[in-house]
């Protein structure tokens, strides 16, 4: 069983919590002795162990992108998500994945003017029928785009990024190609359409070089605001950009994040500041969103989803391959 280790010393069993993690480019082993008997409260022990480990990890990370006191919030979120992948938390992970999908699609799409509602997303997920309305197509497209970004088929190249855009707008509008006219972002000019291919190639090369050097949440945010500055598509750049942001976080072992629609103005302001050379507002907004994501998923869970407390969702089994995260 992952993280729970049994050692035999002089014929007697001893149990430990133990796992390794790469921090600041170094592989670190974290261990905690449990006793000579298998713990009955293993889930509680694991949760406590990971919470303490998050504090320890945050204390040894050195960088100047995030304020030091916010690193604990980021690492705590990471370790909690890592914990969900333990066998003891399998049902918790499945539930988290589903609730995240609903809230991500809701907020990312509404931030761009969509009228989609949470009950509509829940209905589409549970009904498992061919979408009929434009809203239903929009929901299915969003899920398909996220699924692809987290699949084994995803590559950090032009083809995959265009594929995400194509899936996002399937049966809605022409998609899957970079823009052929210039566009703006928050009334600011973006990369001229003639230079998109070159700028995207440079951004992808930069990310590949920085993966082993830069603190991973910083890498994800730097990629995100540069992508939005290029604005490679005529429409849907925000939605594609937020999907790519989470693809980076999950690939590198961090929990996914939702930028909430009610905070969209602050999010756009932070992106504009980053483009002007000040990334602190974006880093702050990211950390606030990390905490808000956890709070809102927990609030959603407490509605009684897995006990049938939601009239639309109830206790359902996700169609195999339809919803996946990490």
C-alpha positions, 0 to 999 in steps of 0.5 A: 500500500502506497506510503505505508511501509512495514519493516521487519526488525529482529523478527518484529514488524514496525510500521512507517509512513514514508514517501519521497518527493523532489524538492528544489531539484533534490529527492527527499525522503519523508518518514514517520514511525507509526508503531508495532501494530498496523494503525486503525486510524490510518487515514487520519495518520496519513492526513496529519503526516501530509499536512506536517510535510507540507509545512516542512517542504514550504520552509525549504523552498527558496524563490522570490516569485511568491511571498514565503508565507503563501508557499505553505498554501501551495504546498499544502494543496499539493500534498492534499491532492497527492494524498487523495491518490492513496488507495484509502482515499480512492472514493475521495479522489473520484469525488474531487475529480467530478466536483472539480470538473463541474466547477471548472467548466462553470467558472471558466466558461462563465468568465467568457460570457457563457450562460451555463449553470451548475445544474445544466453541467450536472444534468449533462454529466449524469444523463449520458446522452447525446447533447442537444442544445448549444449549452449542452454541446458547450459542456461536453466540448469543455470536458472533452478538451480537458480530458485530452489535455490530461491524456497520454495523447497530449504533447506540448506542441502546436498540434496538441494545443490546436486540438484542445481548441478544436475540441472546445469549439467542436460543432460550434464554430471553426476551430483548431487553427491559429488566428488570421487576424489581430485581436486584443486582450483587455484592450491591449494589443497581442501578438500580430497574427503573422508572428503567432507560430514563431512566438508559440514555438519560443514559448514551448521551447522556454517551458521545456528548458525551465521544467527542471529549473523553475518552481513549478507553480511559477512555471505554470503562471509564467506560461499562462500569462505569456500564452494569453499575451500571444492570444494565438486564437481568434476566440477561446484563448482564456478557456484554452489558457486555463486548461493548459495551466492546469495541465502543467500543474497536474503533470508536475504534481500540483493540484488543479486550480479554478479562477472563479468567474466572480473574480474575473476582473481581478484575474484580468487585472493581474494578467495585465500587470504581469504583461507590464512586468509585475507578476506579484498580483498574478501570484497573489491571485493564484494563491487566493484561487488555490485556497478558494478552489479547496473551499468551494469543492469542500462546500460542494461536497458537503451538500451531500453529493455522494449521499444523494443530497443533490437532486441533479447529481445524486450518487452516480458512477462516472462513465469510464473514460468520460471524467478523468483528472491527473 
